[in-house]
Amino acid sequence: MASFLGGLARTGKNALRHKSALAQFKHLHTASVDGVKAVQAPVAKPEGRTRCTLIPGDGVGPELVAAVQEVFQSLNVPVDFDYFFLSEVQPYLSAPVDDVVKSVAQNGICLKGVLSTPTHGQYGELQSVNMKLRRELDLFANVVHIQSMPGLKTRHTNLDFIIIREQIEGEYSAIEHESVPGVVECMKIVTHYNSRRIAKFAFDYATKLGRKRVTAVHKANIMKLTDGLFLRTVSDIAKLYPKIEFNNMIIDNCTMQLVSNPHQFDVMVLPNLYGNIVDNLASGIIGGAGIVAGESYSQDYVVFEPGARHTYSEAVGKDIANPTAMLLCASNMLRHVNLPYYSKVIQEAVKKVLKSGKIRTKDIGGYASCTDFTRAVIASL
């Protein structure tokens, strides 16, 4: 299996198009005007434009994507979107999954909103559209960076840890059946192969970012074979990284520790279901689903999407959604394709608006609209 660092290098045509972008931006620095730091425009701009697959998602997803497009337009970001509406709750409007997969495979990158999954299988299918997309693209690793945001008052401050979730197998294997009337069986699949590569991804990621500790989260005391295999595999990989501290924690204790003492965590690696739960829990302790960005990796592709899985369907059409998470996803995507100037400008503008506290959407204690927040970000560019 290719290493994490090698995997990031292969992002299709976009990587080749921008292979010299880092050198072109090496003169970036910040200038201070009236005590406010601003990002200096690049001396040379990368040639060509980047193509990115765009999936708005369900609920308020299209509104958040519109905010991103408005910010990109105001900044003249050299990115062109291939738009695909993908939905399981609105299948009559949805593009075929195969078409979306083909686009992501061609572009190498994707900006994606949250997809809603109904509680019953559409057309008798147990595998959700999300699961199909992840498996077709082999998006085995989901990364969510939990970091306290300026200007938001929360119980815990100065948090900075990373959640890495395996998202191909586990309880999300879509293997269920009713053995006898009233008795349903659901199979949890854990393999050495996927456990090994998510473990290696986690330790490579920790090494790349200079992190000191990796915590494996599991329930091996009860699920001795499945979670036992996951824990043993991660423990074996940990021996290859002697400079990184390794420990493990049972999932129920982990959730308690997250809300009582989250500062103890640095990098966490988890199986599929536990990772999904912890992603949302951790997002809640720093301000909610509207402010946390995430991304999903395969060996060749990266999908940038909000870190918490919440479509906020009750807010559709009300212009009250918080575009922070989607804007940060877009910023991360720009950095990934070696457009650091645009990435940093957008990220700093978002943080400036949050820190000022004057423009806040309903989810973070304010009364501003999504449009108000977007315009404030544009004014801060």
Salt bridges, closest charged atoms under 4 A:
ASP80 OD2 - ARG49 NE 2.95
ASP82 OD1 - ARG51 NH2 2.35
GLU125 OE1 - LYS132 NZ 2.28
ASP138 OD1 - ARG197 NH2 2.63
ASP160 OD1 - HIS145 NE2 2.53
ASP160 OD1 - ARG211 NH2 2.83
GLU171 OE2 - LYS188 NZ 3.14
GLU185 OE1 - HIS177 NE2 2.62
ASP204 OD2 - LYS200 NZ 2.88
ASP227 OD1 - LYS188 NZ 2.53
ASP236 OD1 - LYS239 NZ 3.82
GLU245 OE2 - ARG213 NE 3.54
ASP252 OD2 - LYS219 NZ 3.13
ASP266 OD1 - ARG211 NH1 2.88
ASP300 OD1 - ARG10 NE 3.54
GLU305 OE1 - LYS112 NZ 2.82
GLU305 OE2 - ARG309 NH2 3.71
GLU348 OE2 - LYS344 NZ 3.70
